[in-house]
Amino acid sequence: MSSPLQNRLVGTLILVALAVIIIPDVLDGEKKEPVEPMETIPLKPAVEEQLQKPETLSDTTVAEPVTVEEASSNVEKTADEAASVQEDSNVQAPPREPAEFAVDGKAWVIQLGAFSQEDSVKRLISQLQAKGFAAYSQETSGGSLIRVLVGPDTSKTELEKQLTPLKELTGLEGKVITYRP
């Protein structure tokens, strides 16, 4: 059997182990665990009854005729029909004051036309660039036409100011479209 000395040593070791484990926990004080705020998700959104019920029309309601404006025909000129830039004209690109614009990711260009003859497009672009316009060309997705574009710019109003001088120079009706690089 075991001697009384061994019993006392084992008992002492057990008491010391319990003291090492329990005393720091007791002396540590009140423990606070951070609680994250939780929001509950509603099971069913509240729907106003007004939106579900259709309005009833009275018999005295008279329908007014709707006038539809005729859309102007947007027939693109070909490169042969488009007038070349008047060299003797003193029309220049409008001067632009540097200004800061809020960058919202949108940019605009002026599309002057879509043409099939590459040499006339290059000539038109070089003439526009000589007059101070930021002109360039871009092939259409089909590849059969080449678009003549002026820009891009983050200010749509600045490009709209250039439409009149461009029409005086080329005789082409330009339109402001969204820039897609």
C-alpha positions in Angstrom: 0.0 0.0 0.0 0.9 3.6 -0.2 2.6 5.4 2.7 0.9 8.3 4.4 3.7 10.6 3.0 2.7 9.7 -0.5 -1.0 10.4 0.3 -0.1 13.8 1.7 2.1 14.7 -1.4 -0.7 13.7 -3.8 -3.2 15.6 -1.8 -1.0 18.7 -1.7 -0.4 18.5 -5.5 -4.1 18.4 -6.1 -4.8 21.4 -3.9 -1.9 23.4 -5.5 -3.2 22.5 -9.0 -6.8 23.6 -8.1 -5.4 26.8 -6.6 -3.4 27.6 -9.7 -6.5 27.1 -11.9 -9.2 28.6 -9.7 -7.5 31.6 -7.9 -6.6 33.6 -11.1 -10.2 33.2 -12.3 -11.6 34.4 -9.0 -9.2 37.3 -8.7 -9.7 38.5 -12.3 -13.0 40.0 -11.5 -16.1 40.3 -13.6 -15.5 39.3 -17.2 -17.2 41.3 -19.9 -17.6 39.8 -23.4 -18.2 42.2 -26.2 -21.7 41.9 -27.5 -22.2 42.7 -31.2 -25.4 44.4 -32.0 -27.7 42.2 -34.1 -30.4 43.5 -36.3 -33.3 41.3 -37.2 -34.5 40.9 -40.7 -38.2 41.3 -41.1 -39.9 38.2 -42.4 -42.4 40.0 -44.5 -42.1 43.6 -45.7 -45.0 45.9 -45.0 -46.9 46.7 -48.1 -49.2 49.7 -48.4 -52.6 48.8 -49.4 -52.9 51.8 -51.7 -50.4 50.3 -54.1 -52.3 47.1 -54.4 -55.7 48.5 -55.2 -56.2 50.0 -58.8 -57.8 53.4 -59.0 -61.3 53.4 -60.5 -61.9 55.9 -63.2 -65.0 57.9 -63.2 -67.3 58.0 -66.2 -66.8 61.7 -66.7 -63.0 61.3 -67.4 -62.3 62.3 -71.0 -59.3 61.0 -72.8 -57.2 63.6 -74.5 -55.6 62.8 -77.8 -51.8 62.3 -77.6 -49.8 64.2 -80.2 -46.8 62.3 -81.5 -44.0 64.3 -83.0 -42.5 62.9 -86.2 -38.9 61.8 -85.6 -36.5 63.6 -88.0 -34.9 61.2 -90.3 -31.3 60.6 -89.3 -30.0 59.6 -92.6 -26.2 59.5 -92.5 -24.3 61.3 -95.2 -21.8 59.3 -97.1 -18.2 60.6 -97.5 -19.0 61.6 -101.1 -22.0 63.7 -100.1 -20.3 65.3 -97.1 -18.8 68.7 -97.7 -15.1 69.1 -97.1 -14.0 71.5 -94.4 -13.8 75.0 -95.8 -10.2 76.0 -95.7 -10.8 79.7 -96.0 -13.3 79.7 -93.1 -12.0 81.3 -89.9 -14.1 79.1 -87.7 -12.0 77.5 -84.9 -12.7 75.2 -82.0 -14.1 77.2 -79.2 -11.5 78.0 -76.5 -11.9 76.0 -73.4 -11.2 77.2 -69.9 -9.7 74.5 -67.7 -12.2 73.7 -65.0 -12.6 70.9 -62.5 -15.5 68.6 -63.0 -16.9 66.0 -60.7 -15.7 62.7 -62.0 -18.7 60.4 -62.2 -17.3 58.0 -64.8 -19.3 59.5 -67.7 -17.7 60.9 -70.8 -19.2 62.2 -74.0 -18.2 62.5 -77.7 -19.6 64.1 -80.8 -20.4 61.7 -83.6 -20.2 63.6 -86.9 -21.1 60.7 -89.1 -20.3 57.2 -90.3 -18.5 56.8 -93.6 -17.4 53.9 -95.8 -14.3 55.5 -97.5 -11.3 55.5 -95.3 -9.3 58.1 -97.3 -12.0 60.7 -97.1 -12.3 60.0 -93.3 -8.6 60.5 -92.8 -8.7 63.8 -94.8 -11.7 65.1 -92.8 -10.0 64.2 -89.5 -6.8 65.9 -90.4 -8.7 69.1 -91.5 -10.7 69.1 -88.2 -7.5 68.6 -86.2 -5.9 71.5 -88.0 -8.9 73.7 -86.9 -8.3 72.7 -83.2 -10.9 69.9 -82.8 -9.9 66.7 -81.1 -11.2 64.5 -83.9 -10.5 60.8 -84.4 -12.0 57.8 -86.1 -13.4 54.5 -84.9 -14.6 51.4 -86.9 -18.1 50.2 -86.2 -18.7 46.7 -84.9 -19.5 45.4 -88.3 -16.3 46.9 -89.7 -17.9 48.2 -92.9 -18.3 51.9 -91.6 -15.9 54.3 -90.0 -17.3 56.8 -87.5 -15.8 60.3 -87.2 -15.8 61.4 -83.5 -14.8 64.6 -81.7 -13.9 64.4 -78.1 -14.1 62.8 -75.5 -15.0 65.2 -72.8 -16.5 64.9 -69.3 -18.7 67.9 -69.9 -21.6 67.4 -72.2 -22.3 71.2 -72.3 -18.8 71.9 -73.6 -19.3 69.4 -76.4 -22.7 70.9 -77.3 -21.0 74.3 -77.7 -18.8 72.7 -80.4 -21.8 71.4 -82.5 -22.4 74.8 -84.2 -18.8 75.4 -85.3 -18.6 71.8 -86.5 -21.8 72.3 -88.6 -20.4 75.5 -90.1 -17.2 73.8 -91.1 -18.4 70.4 -92.3 -22.1 70.8 -93.0 -22.7 67.6 -90.9 -25.2 67.3 -88.1 -23.3 66.0 -85.2 -24.8 64.4 -82.1 -23.5 64.0 -78.6 -23.3 60.4 -77.5 -21.9 58.5 -74.6 -18.1 57.7 -74.9 -17.2 54.1 -74.9 -13.5 53.5 -75.0 
